Amino acid sequence: MGETMNALVLRGDWDPRPDYTVSAAERESGKATCASAVWRNPRIQLEERPVPAIADDEVLLRVRACGVCGSDTHCHETDASGYVIFSGPVKLPVIMGHEYTGEVVDVGRSVSTLKIGDAVAPEGMLWCGICRPCRTGHPNQCRHLEMVGFSSPGAFAEYIAVKEKYCWKLNALRDVCSSDDEMYEVGALIEPIGCSYNGMFVSAGGFLPGAYCAVFGAGPIGLGAVLMGRAAGAARIVVFDVVDERCALAVAMGADAAYNSLELAKQGTSPHEVIMEVTGGHGADMLVEAAGAATRTVPEIEKSYAPNGKLVYLGRAATAVEAQLDVLVSNANSISGARGHAGYGIFPNIIRMLSTGRVPARKMITSRYTFADVMDALDRSTRRTDGKIMVRFP
């Protein structure tokens, strides 16, 4: 192992928008609570960095696979004024990448559950375990949360140091994967699927088998919602997107039908009309917004609820939208927001599901790149035609 490594580093200019008030905490920490309001002119390049030293409670991982997330794309893309699109917390410069797996190559002195050679999938939400949200069972709402690849060093690098408590072993996947390369790829899908799991079953409380589900957005989070909805016994799952390739992929992964919303509009119809037709007028018991396009999706969702229907909002965007709250009152509907994938047994439960071979998660991967070509992978993500773009490491 050398003393240096290659890493994909995101840099940008701290230049708050004129109408944005920077808090004292943001100014002191250098971490913007809403990146799209502060960080401008992003610049991404491969750089040589020191291999991280590990603390007593950490392991050093040789990264084996890392997926490109839509949030990575949103840190790469800008609006007309040059501000990044991602609306979450970001501290720059930072090594990007957070949907990853790795092989343990070194362990700290106090590490007891991991050893050199273990294959692991780490959580990317670095909860402290001490603040009130953590101690009352809400690690994704940690008051001191750091996010891998956004405010903490990420995994588009040859090595990453991570605390033992965030790591989950992938041993169970070896029985259903044909090679270690496949195991590490499948393991890197746990994080995005975990976001869907957290929203649907933890935050929103799930649904009974036989429910009708509708998913808006067929990117990786939406596709994860399709997988989880099918695994949980949904009677029918319908998906809406604006890209034909993603609609086709949603059906391949278990959706009963997928519709291009733009094509529906040309035909003079809309998603809510489709939902009501395919559910016999009942409506959807669970609706997942994974498109980040609330101004267009929420008006459709409001007309699509079943009685006691639930909306899970997962599509991150710093936007406001009008909502008809009387719909919630009259129909006993609900809206749940969700961030992250940590805690609640999410990682180990998804590993259990994947280990049965009955959850076809690997179909989500539609493009593969080597780490040497990671910039090409990011560029491809801006097309928004893929499911998951996976970066593999030697």
N, C-alpha and C positions, 0 to 999 in steps of 0.2 A: 504494500500500500504506500503510495507517495504522500508527500506532505501537502500537495495541492490537488485540486480537482476542478473539473469544468462545471459551471453552473449558469443557468439562465436567469439573468438579473434584470428586474424592472426598475427603471429610474423615471423621475418626473419632476416637474417644477411645482413647488408649493406656492400656489397663486389663487387664494380664495376668491370666489365670485364676489362682485361688488355687493350683492344683496345677502351674502352669507356671513353670519357672525361666528367667528372662531371662538370656541370656548377656551377658558383658561386651561382645562385639562388637555385639550387638543394641542394648544400651543406648547405646553410643557412637555408632552410626550412625543410630539411630532407625528401622532397618529390621527388622521382625519376620520371622524365618525362617519361621514358621508363622503366617500372618495370623489364622487362626481361633482361635488361642490368645491373641491379644493385642489385636486391634483390635475395638472395640465401638461400637455406635450410629453406623453409617455415615450420612453425609449427602452427597447429591449435588445439585449445582446448576450451572447455567450462570453463569460469571463472566467478567468482563473481565480479560484478562491482557496483559502486554506481548508483542508479536511477538518471538520469540526471536532474539537475535543469533547469528551463526554464527562458529565458529572457522575457522582456515585450512583444515582438512581436512573441513569440513562443507559441506552444501548446505542451503538453505532450501526446503522443499516447501510448496506450497499443497495441502492435503489435498483429494483428490477423492472418495474412498470409504473407508469404514471399517466393518467388520463387527462385530456384537455377538457376543462370545464367551461361552460358558457361564461362563468365569472372571469376566467382567464381571458377569454375573448373580449369581454367588456373592459378589461384593464388594458387591452391592446388597441381597441377602437376608441374613437373620440367623437364628440359632437362637433357642430360647426365652429365652436369657439375653441376647440382643442382640448376640452376636458374629457377625462375618461368617462365611460358610461357606467361603470360599476358603482353602485350606491352604498356598498358596505364599508366597513372600516379598513383602512389601508395605511401602512407606514412604509415610506420609501427611503432608500432603495431596499428591495427585498428579492430573495430568490423565489421564483414562482413555482407553482405546482402543489396540489394537495390531495389528489385522488391516487394514492400510491400504495405499493407494497415493496417489501425489501427483505433482504437476508441479513440476519444478525452476524456481524463480523467482530464486534467487541462488546463487552459488557462492563458496566460499572460495578464497584465493589459491593454495593448493597442490593444488586439485582438478584432475585431468587427464583423467578418463574421463567426466565428466558436463558438460552445458552447459544453459543456460537453455532451457526448453521440453521437456526430456526427460521422459518418463513412466517412473516407477520404482515398484517394489515393494520396500520395505526389510524386512530381517529385524528381528524384535522382540527377539531375544536379543542383548544388547550384550556380546559377549565381548571380553576385553582383548587377547588375542593374545600375552600375555607369560607368564602362569602356566603351570605344568607341564601341566595338562589341555589348555589351548589349544595349547601347543607340541608336544604329542604327539597332536594330532588329535581332541580332544574339546571343541569350543567350547561345546556346550550344558552342559557340566559345569565351565565356567570358575569359578575360585575367586573372581573379582571380578565375577561376572555381574550386570548390571542388566537389568531387564525393562521394556520400553516399556509404559507404561500402568499399571504396578504400583510400580516403584521409580524410574522415569525418566519424564519428561514424555511423554504419549501423544498420540494422533492424533484424539481427539474434540475437535478444535480446528481453527481455520482454517489455522494454519501449524504446522510442526514443523521443528526443526533436527535433522539426522541426518548421521552420518559417511558419507563417500563409500564406505567399505569395506563398509557394510551394504546398499548399494543395488544393485538389479538392474533393468536396462532391460526395458521391456515392448514394445519395437519389434516383436517377432515376432508379437504378438497382434493387431496392426493388420490383418493379412491375413485373420483369421477373425472379427473383430468388426465389427459394422455401424456403430459410432460410437465416439468416444472415451469416452463415458459407459459403454458396455458394456465397453470395454477396461479401464477403471479398476475396474469392478465385478468382472470376472473376475480381475483382478490381485489384488484384495483377498482372494480365496479361496486364494491360494497359501500363505499362512501356515497356516490350519487343515489344508489338504491336506498341507502339509509335515510337520506333526506326525505324521500317519498314515504318510507315506512314511518318516520317520525311524525310527518304531517298527518298522514291518514289514520294511523292507529294510536299514536300517543297524544298528539294535540287535539285531534278531532274525535278520538274515541272509537274509531273503526265503524264497521257496519255488519249487519247480520248476513250470513250466506243467503244468496238469492237476491241481493240488492242490485239496483241499476247504478252504474257508474259512468260518468262523463269526464273526459280529460281534455283540457285545452292546452295545447302545446305538446309536440311529440319530439322534443329534444330528450336528452338523457334522463332528466327528472320526470318528464311525462312518461317516458318509456318505462322507467322504474315504477311509476304508479300503475301502469298496465300490468307489469309483472306481479306486483303486490295485490292488485285487485283480483287478478285471475287466481293467485294462490289462496286468497281469502274467500273464494267462492262466489264472486260476483256473477249474477245471472247473465248480465250483458254489459259490455264495455264499449262505449263509442268515443272516438278521438277526433279532435279538430286541430288542424294546422294549416299553414299557408304554403307548405312545400310538399309536392307530390311524393318525393323520395321518403320523407319522414312518415307520411301517411301509410305508405306501403310497408315500411318497417314496423309501424305500430301493429298492423294486422299480422305480420310475421311473428310478432312477439306475444300475440294472444288477444289483441283487440278483436271484437266481432265486426267492427266496421270503422273506417276512418274517412274523414271528409275534408277536402280542401275548402276552407271558408271563403276564399276568394272566388272559387268556382261556384259555390252555393249562391253567393251574392249575384253573380252573373245570371243565375237561373231564377232569381227573384225569391230565393228562400234564405233561411238563416239557421244557425246551429240550434236555437231553442225550438224551432219548428221540427227539426230532425229528431231532437231528443224526445219531444212529445209524441212524435209518430212512432218511433221505435219502442217506446215504453208504454204504448197504448193509452197515452194521456196521463200516466201516473207521474212522470217526471223522474229526475235522477235523485237517488238517495244520497250519493256522494259525488261532488263535483270538485275536480282538482284543477286549479289554475297554475299551470307550469309554463305559461307563455311570457309572463311579465308584461302583458299588454292589457292592463286592467280597464283602460278607457274603452276598449273594444269588447272585452270578454265579460266584464261584470254585468253590463246591461242584458246580455244574452243569458247569463247564469241566473239572474233574478227571475227570468221567465221560465226557467227550467227546473226549479226546485220541486221535488216531491214533498209531501207533508213530512215534517221533521228532517228535511234534507240538510246536508252539511256541505259548506264550501270550505275547502282547504286552499289557502292562498300561499303558494310557494314561489311564484315568479317575482324575483326581487327587482324593484324599480322604484326610484324616488319620485313617485307621482301620486296625485290625489284623484279620486273619482267620486262622482255623485252616486249615492246608493239609496234605494227606496227601502227605508228601514221598516216600514209597515209590513212589507213582505215577511220579514223575520217574525214580527209579532203574530200576524194572522196565521201563518203556516208553521209556526214553531221552528223556523229555520235557524241556522247558525253559521257564523264565519269564524274560522280558526286560522291564525297565522302560525308559521313554524319556521325555525331556523336550525339548521345543523342536523346532526346524526348521532351525537354522543349520549351515553347513558341509556337507561331503560332496557338494557339487554339487546339493543338494536344490532350491534355488530355480531355478537355471538348467535343471535337468532337468524340473521341473514346467512351467516356461515352454515348453520344447520340446514336451512332451506337449499342453499346451493349444493351442499354435500349430498343431497338426495338425487341430484341430477334432474329433478322435475321442474326446475326454474331455469328456463333457457336464456340466462343472462348474457352469455357470450355472443348471442346474435346481435346484441346492441353494438358491438364493435364493428365498424364498417371501414375504417382506415387504420393502417399501422405505419409508424415511422420509427426510425432509429433516433437515439438521442442526438446524434450528430446533425440530424435534419429537423430538430425540434422547431426551428423558426418556420419551416415549411408547414409543419403541423398546425402551428398557430394561424398562419395565413389561410390554410384550408378551412379552419374553423369559422372564418368570417363568411363562408359561403352558406352555412347553415343547412346543408343538405345531408350531413352525416348523422348517425346515431352517436356513437362514442368514437372519438379519435384517440388511439392508444399509442403512447410513446414507449418503446422497449429499449432496455439497456443491456449491453453485452454482459 
